Amino acid sequence: MGRLESGCGANRAGARLTVYWFVVLPLKGSGIGGGFHPAMVPIHIGFHVVFGIGTAIIFRALAR
């Protein structure tokens, strides 16, 4: 069960980040991808990874 969810979560995270870059940021007035500043790309990806791992830890702790 965990392996299937892990793979699915990675796909969802990539889709959410793509929507954020190409839909949300242009609607907020930033350029597509926030201008794709090279320094900001790893920060956005890192933030989404840390948030996803933290959420998974909380959900697993509450499920016990």
N, C-alpha and C positions, 0 to 999 in steps of 0.2 A: 504493500500500500504506500509506504513512504517513498519508494523509488519513483512510482508513477506520479505522485504529487510533486516531487522535486523537479522532475523534467517539465511538468506542466507549469510549475511556478516560474521557471526560468523563461519559458516562452511568454508567459503573461507579463513578466517584468520587462522583457524586451519590447513587447507591444505597447505597454504603458509608457515607456520612455520615448518610443517613437511618436506616439500620440502627443506626448508633452512637447517634444521638439518641433513637430510639424503642424500641430493644431493649436495647442494652448499658448505657447509663446508668441506666435504671430497674432493671435487674437488679443493678447495683452499689449501688443505694439512692438515687441522685440522682433528681430529678424527670424527667419526660419532657423531653427536649431539654436536660437539665442545668438546668432551670428557665428556659431561654431568656433568660438574662441578656443584654441587648443588647450588652454589651461582649465577651461570649465568642463570639457567633455569628461575627463576622468572624475571630476568632482561630482557631476550629475550621476554618472554610473555608480560611483562609490556610495553616494547617498542612497540610491535605490537599493543597492545590495545590502547595506547595513540595515536599512529600514525593513527589508524583507526578512533578513535573518532574525532581527529582533522580534518581529511580528510572529514568526514561526516559533521562536522560543516561548513567547508569552502564550500562544495558543496551545502548545504542547504542555506547558505547565498547568494551564487551566483545565485541560482535558483529563488530567490525572485525578 
